[in-house]
Amino acid sequence: MFQTFANAWKIEDLRKKILFTLMILLIFRLGAAIVVPFVDAKVFQEAMTSSEGTITGVLNMMTGGSFSQATLFALSVTPYINASIIINLLQVVIPSLERLAREGEEGQKKINRITRYAAIGLSVALAVIYYFLIKRYNALLYTKGFAGVFTAIVIILAYTAGAMLLMWLGEQIDSNGIGNGLSLLIFTGIISNLPTAAAQIITYLQLAGGHIEGEAARPSFYVLVPLILVLFAAMFVAVVFMNAAERRIPIQYAKRVVGRKMYGGQSTYFPIRVSLTGVLPVIFASAILSVPGTIKDFFGITGTWGTILSWFTPSHFGYAVIYALLIIGFNYFYVSIQYDPEKIANDLRKNSGGIPGIRPGAPTADFLKKSLNRVTFIGAAFLVIVAILPIIITITTGINISLGGTSILIVVGVALEIQQTLDSYMLMRHHKGFLD
């Protein structure tokens, strides 16, 4: 990877794209440090220390701590991502959106415009919720009279504008930079948590030797912390391997004679990636499981119902079980709406293609369905292991490192995507034309 970056830096066009991307990311981090007006960031941050297992905790992870610090980019690119997911799902049930999706480039432009409008609506809704959350934690400087109304308007507009600015910055990276803009912004937010993770590791090592005042020494941490670090490194390697893993189904095209020319007859394969869904099932599952904790935290629920809602926090084994089931369910659901084995089988038959040893039509569709289900199960099981393992480690050892399974999946996926993008640019650059 480092050699790829070194070679890319030598090419002027690529160097400009890389510098442009770094400039946009710098703007993102600067905005993530600007606190919105009329908010006591210190008070709000202290109140957010117990947000683990809530939707605010999930957003805080994806924003690199910007959410808990009440900064301009606190909402990150979450509204646009959610809007994109909603519009993609609606294409399955709304015929007009489905027709737009089939119209090619012009239809995609209209869908993108609809997605932006939906993102604005979600940004306003999230900004309003965020305002009331800040108000609940008594982190507002003004709450009464005209000053309170003006404060609410400024805060809501600021967070909405910040989310829209991030959406625009992501599009600028797509047009003039390297890689996917939104993915890179999330990647940068997660990477910014690395100093916090390093500080946590140092704290646990200090705790192992009893060097923290008021805390008893835990010598077992001298063994547990290095083992956990080795385990996280192994998870990184496994994620890299699984991102590249795929099931290749052989495809044979029949020979056709048209006039005096013969067409077809070549052999190829239909690839089915093990990580078909990427990190989406993990994000969906985290968002759903964060709802009970959010309700408990927002309304201050105690007693029996408070105890029940606390079961849906990462400190309980029940959370891990439900988390795993949701990941598997979302994995199968996403694959089912993205891949249609019957359509693939019909396309193969129309193009005189087929799978060796499998009859065309329904048998081919059944074979593809079985193959998809098997590969999907392997991918879902891997996602469960990566997502659940940090939770189990925290419950059993008491060691909580802020870099979780979701973060690892996103970071590795985006890093590999950037490398592939640079490799493709390098290949185009050194490709010899017909006249060379």
C-alpha positions in Angstrom: 0.0 0.0 0.0 2.7 2.5 0.9 4.6 1.8 -2.3 1.3 2.5 -4.2 1.1 5.9 -2.5 4.7 6.6 -3.2 4.3 5.9 -6.9 1.1 7.8 -7.1 2.7 10.9 -5.6 5.2 11.0 -8.5 2.4 11.6 -11.0 1.3 15.2 -11.1 -2.5 14.6 -11.7 -2.7 12.1 -8.9 -0.7 14.3 -6.6 -3.2 17.1 -7.2 -6.1 14.8 -6.4 -4.4 13.5 -3.2 -3.7 17.1 -2.0 -7.2 18.2 -2.8 -8.6 15.2 -0.8 -6.3 16.0 2.1 -7.4 19.7 2.0 -11.1 18.7 2.2 -10.3 16.3 5.1 -8.5 19.1 6.9 -11.6 21.4 6.5 -13.6 18.5 8.0 -11.4 18.2 11.0 -11.4 22.0 11.5 -15.2 22.1 11.4 -15.3 19.2 13.9 -13.5 21.5 16.4 -15.8 24.5 16.1 -18.4 24.5 18.8 -21.8 25.9 17.8 -22.9 29.1 19.5 -24.9 29.2 22.8 -23.8 25.7 23.9 -21.6 24.8 26.9 -19.6 22.1 25.3 -17.8 21.1 28.6 -21.1 20.4 30.4 -22.6 18.5 27.4 -19.4 16.4 27.0 -19.5 15.4 30.7 -23.2 14.4 30.4 -22.4 12.3 27.3 -19.9 10.0 29.2 -22.7 7.5 29.8 -24.0 7.4 26.2 -22.6 4.0 25.4 -25.2 1.8 23.8 -27.4 4.7 22.7 -27.8 6.3 19.3 -25.7 9.2 20.5 -22.9 6.8 21.3 -23.1 5.4 17.7 -23.0 8.9 16.2 -20.2 9.9 18.5 -18.1 6.9 17.2 -18.8 7.8 13.5 -18.0 11.5 14.0 -14.8 11.1 15.9 -16.2 12.6 19.1 -17.7 15.6 17.4 -21.2 14.7 18.6 -20.3 14.7 22.3 -18.4 18.0 21.8 -21.4 19.7 20.2 -19.3 20.9 17.2 -20.5 22.2 13.8 -20.2 18.7 12.2 -21.8 16.8 15.0 -24.4 15.2 12.7 -21.6 14.1 10.3 -22.8 12.5 7.0 -25.4 10.5 8.8 -28.5 12.3 7.4 -27.3 11.8 3.8 -26.4 8.1 4.4 -29.8 7.5 6.0 -31.5 9.3 3.1 -29.6 7.2 0.5 -30.5 4.0 2.3 -34.2 5.0 2.5 -34.4 6.0 -1.1 -32.7 2.7 -2.2 -35.2 0.7 -0.2 -38.1 2.7 -1.5 -37.0 1.8 -5.1 -38.2 -1.7 -4.4 -41.8 -0.6 -3.4 -42.4 2.6 -5.3 -42.7 2.0 -9.1 -41.8 5.6 -10.1 -38.5 5.4 -8.3 -37.8 2.0 -9.8 -38.4 3.5 -13.3 -36.0 6.4 -12.5 -33.4 3.9 -11.5 -33.7 2.2 -14.9 -33.4 5.4 -16.9 -29.6 5.5 -16.7 -27.6 8.6 -16.0 -30.6 11.1 -16.2 -32.7 8.9 -13.9 -29.8 8.7 -11.4 -29.4 12.5 -11.4 -33.1 12.8 -10.4 -32.7 10.2 -7.7 -29.7 12.0 -6.4 -31.7 15.3 -6.2 -34.5 13.5 -4.3 -31.9 12.0 -1.9 -30.5 15.5 -1.2 -34.0 16.9 -0.4 -34.6 13.9 1.9 -31.2 14.5 3.5 -32.1 18.1 4.3 -35.4 17.0 5.9 -33.5 14.4 8.0 -30.9 16.9 8.9 -33.5 19.3 10.3 -35.2 16.5 12.2 -31.9 15.3 13.8 -30.9 18.9 14.5 -34.2 19.4 16.4 -33.7 16.2 18.4 -30.1 17.2 19.1 -31.2 20.6 20.4 -33.6 19.0 22.9 -30.9 16.6 24.0 -28.5 19.5 24.7 -31.4 21.3 26.5 -32.1 18.2 28.6 -28.5 18.1 29.8 -28.6 21.8 30.8 -25.9 22.6 28.3 -27.6 25.7 26.8 -26.6 29.2 27.8 -30.1 30.6 27.1 -33.4 28.8 27.4 -36.1 31.4 28.2 -37.8 34.2 26.3 -36.7 35.6 23.0 -33.1 34.6 23.7 -34.2 30.9 24.1 -36.1 31.0 20.8 -33.2 32.6 19.0 -30.7 30.1 20.5 -32.9 27.2 19.3 -33.1 28.6 15.8 -29.3 29.2 15.6 -28.4 25.8 16.9 -30.8 23.9 14.5 -29.7 26.0 11.5 -26.0 25.5 12.4 -26.3 21.7 12.6 -28.4 21.5 9.4 -25.9 23.7 7.6 -23.0 21.6 8.9 -24.5 18.4 7.6 -25.2 19.9 4.2 -21.7 21.3 4.0 -20.3 17.8 4.7 -22.5 16.4 1.9 -21.1 19.0 -0.5 -17.5 18.3 0.7 -18.1 14.6 0.1 -19.3 15.4 -3.5 -16.2 17.5 -4.1 -14.0 14.6 -3.2 -16.0 12.4 -5.6 -15.5 14.9 -8.4 -11.9 16.1 -7.8 -10.3 13.8 -5.3 -9.5 10.2 -4.6 -12.0 7.6 -3.4 -15.6 7.9 -2.1 -16.1 11.2 -0.3 -18.6 10.1 2.3 -16.7 7.0 3.2 -13.5 9.0 3.6 -15.2 11.5 5.9 -16.4 8.7 8.1 -13.0 7.1 7.9 -11.3 10.3 9.0 -13.7 10.6 12.0 -13.0 7.1 13.2 -9.2 7.5 12.7 -9.3 10.6 14.9 -10.3 8.3 17.7 -7.0 6.5 17.6 -5.3 8.8 20.1 -8.2 8.1 22.5 -7.7 4.4 22.1 -4.0 4.7 22.7 -4.6 6.7 25.8 -7.0 4.0 27.0 -4.4 1.3 26.5 -1.8 3.4 28.5 -4.4 3.9 31.3 -5.1 0.1 31.5 -1.3 -0.6 31.7 -1.0 2.0 34.5 -3.9 0.4 36.2 -2.2 -3.0 36.0 0.7 -1.7 38.0 -1.4 0.2 40.5 -0.2 3.6 39.4 -3.6 5.2 39.3 -4.6 6.9 42.6 -7.6 5.4 44.2 -7.7 2.3 42.0 -6.5 -1.2 43.0 -3.7 -2.8 41.0 -4.8 -5.4 38.4 -1.7 -7.4 37.4 -3.8 -9.5 35.0 -4.0 -6.5 32.6 -0.3 -7.0 31.9 -1.4 -10.2 30.0 -4.9 -9.3 28.9 -4.0 -5.9 27.2 -1.3 -7.4 24.9 -3.5 -10.3 24.1 -6.4 -8.0 23.1 -4.1 -6.0 20.9 -2.9 -9.1 19.1 -6.6 -10.2 18.7 -7.4 -6.8 17.2 -4.5 -7.1 14.8 -5.7 -10.5 13.8 -9.2 -9.0 13.2 -7.6 -6.4 10.9 -5.9 -9.2 8.8 -9.1 -11.3 8.7 -11.2 -8.3 7.5 -8.6 -7.6 4.7 -8.8 -11.3 3.7 -12.6 -11.4 3.8 -13.0 -8.2 1.8 -11.1 -9.9 -1.1 -12.7 -13.3 -0.7 -15.3 -14.4 -3.3 -17.1 -17.4 -4.7 -16.5 -17.8 -8.4 -19.3 -19.6 -10.3 -18.0 -20.7 -13.8 -20.0 -19.4 -16.8 -19.8 -20.9 -20.3 -21.1 -19.1 -23.3 -22.3 -21.1 -26.3 -20.8 -20.5 -29.7 -23.0 -18.6 -32.2 -22.5 -18.2 -36.0 -23.7 -14.9 -37.4 -23.0 -14.7 -41.1 -19.4 -15.6 -41.5 -18.3 -14.7 -38.0 -18.4 -16.8 -34.8 -19.3 -15.3 -31.5 -19.2 -16.5 -27.9 -17.6 -19.7 -26.8 -15.6 -18.1 -24.1 -15.5 -19.1 -20.4 -15.8 -16.7 -17.5 -17.1 -16.7 -14.0 -19.8 -15.0 -11.9 -18.2 -13.6 -8.7 -20.1 -13.6 -5.4 -18.2 -11.6 -2.8 -18.3 -13.0 0.7 -18.7 -9.4 2.1 -21.6 -8.5 -0.2 -23.1 -6.1 2.3 -20.0 -4.6 3.8 -20.6 -2.9 7.1 -24.3 -1.9 6.5 -25.9 -4.8 8.6 -23.7 -3.9 11.5 -24.7 -0.2 11.3 -28.4 -1.1 11.0 -28.2 -3.4 13.9 -26.4 -0.9 16.1 -28.9 1.8 15.2 -31.9 -0.4 16.2 -30.3 -1.7 19.4 -29.4 1.8 20.4 -33.1 2.9 20.5 -34.0 1.3 23.9 -30.9 2.9 25.6 -31.7 6.2 23.9 -35.2 6.2 25.3 -34.0 5.3 28.8 -31.3 8.0 28.7 -33.5 10.7 27.1 -36.6 10.3 29.4 -34.6 9.3 32.5 -36.6 6.0 32.9 -35.8 4.2 36.2 -37.3 1.2 38.1 -38.4 -2.0 36.4 -38.6 -0.5 32.9 -35.2 1.1 33.4 -33.8 -2.3 34.3 -35.4 -3.9 31.2 -34.1 -1.2 28.9 -30.6 -1.5 30.4 -30.5 -5.0 29.0 -30.1 -3.5 25.6 -26.7 -2.0 26.4 -23.3 -3.5 25.5 -22.7 -4.4 29.1 -25.2 -7.4 28.9 -24.8 -10.7 27.1 -28.4 -10.4 25.9 -27.3 -7.4 23.8 -24.7 -9.5 22.1 -27.2 -12.3 21.2 -29.8 -9.9 19.8 -27.0 -8.0 18.0 -25.9 -11.2 16.3 -29.4 -12.1 15.2 -30.1 -8.6 13.8 -26.8 -8.6 11.8 -27.6 -12.0 10.2 -31.2 -10.9 9.4 -30.1 -7.6 7.9 -27.4 -9.4 5.9 -29.9 -11.7 4.3 -32.4 -8.9 3.7 -29.9 -6.7 2.0 -28.6 -9.5 -0.3 -32.2 -10.4 -1.2 -33.0 -6.9 -2.5 -29.7 -6.4 -4.3 -29.5 -9.8 -6.1 -32.2 -11.6 -8.0 -31.1 -15.1 -8.9 -34.1 -15.5 -11.4 -33.1 -12.3 -13.2 -29.5 -13.4 -13.4 -30.5 -16.8 -14.7 -32.7 -15.2 -17.4 -30.0 -12.8 -18.5 -27.6 -15.8 -18.8 -30.1 -17.7 -20.9 -30.7 -14.7 -23.2 -27.0 -14.3 -23.8 -26.6 -18.1 -24.5 -24.7 -18.5 -21.3 -25.0 -21.1 -18.6 -23.3 -22.9 -15.6 -21.6 -26.1 -16.6 -23.6 -29.1 -15.4 -26.7 -26.9 -14.5 -29.7 -26.7 -16.8 -30.7 -23.1 -17.8 -33.8 -21.4 -16.3 -35.2 -22.5 -13.0 -32.3 -25.0 -12.1 -29.8 -22.2 -12.7 -31.8 -19.8 -10.5 -32.0 -22.4 -7.7 -28.3 -23.1 -7.9 -27.5 -19.3 -7.7 -29.9 -19.0 -4.8 -28.3 -21.8 -2.8 -24.8 -20.4 -3.6 -25.9 -16.9 -2.5 -27.4 -18.2 0.7 -24.2 -20.1 1.6 -21.9 -17.2 0.9 -24.2 -14.8 2.7 -24.2 -17.1 5.8 -20.4 -17.1 5.8 -20.3 -13.3 5.4 -22.9 -12.8 8.1 -21.1 -15.2 10.5 -17.9 -13.2 10.0 -19.6 -9.9 10.6 -21.1 -11.3 13.8 -17.7 -12.4 15.0 -16.0 -9.1 14.3 -18.9 -7.1 15.8 -19.5 -9.2 18.9 -15.9 -10.1 19.9 -15.1 -6.5 21.3 -18.3 -6.6 23.3 -17.6 -10.0 24.8 -14.0 -8.8 25.6 -15.4 -5.7 27.4 -18.0 -7.8 29.4 -15.5 -10.5 30.5 -12.4 -8.4 31.1 -13.6 -4.9 31.8 -11.3 -3.6 29.1 -13.0 -1.2 26.7 -11.1 0.1 23.8 -13.0 2.7 21.7 -11.9 1.0 18.4 -14.7 -1.5 18.0 -15.6 -4.1 15.3 -17.7 -1.6 13.3 -14.7 0.8 13.2 -12.4 -1.9 12.0 -14.7 -2.9 9.2 -15.1 0.7 8.0 -11.4 1.6 8.3 -10.2 -1.5 6.4 -12.9 -1.3 3.8 -12.2 2.4 3.0 -8.4 1.9 3.0 -8.7 -1.0 0.5 -11.0 1.1 -1.6 -8.5 3.9 -1.8 -5.7 1.5 -2.7 -7.8 -0.1 -5.5 -8.7 3.4 -6.8 -5.0 4.4 -6.9 -4.1 1.1 -8.5 -6.6 1.7 -11.3 -5.2 5.2 -11.9 -1.7 3.8 -12.0 -2.8 1.1 -14.5 -4.4 3.6 -16.8 -1.3 5.8 -16.6 1.1 3.1 -17.6 -1.2 1.4 -20.1 0.2 1.5 -23.7 -2.2 2.5 -26.4 -2.6 1.1 -29.9 -0.2 3.6 -31.4 2.6 3.1 -28.9 
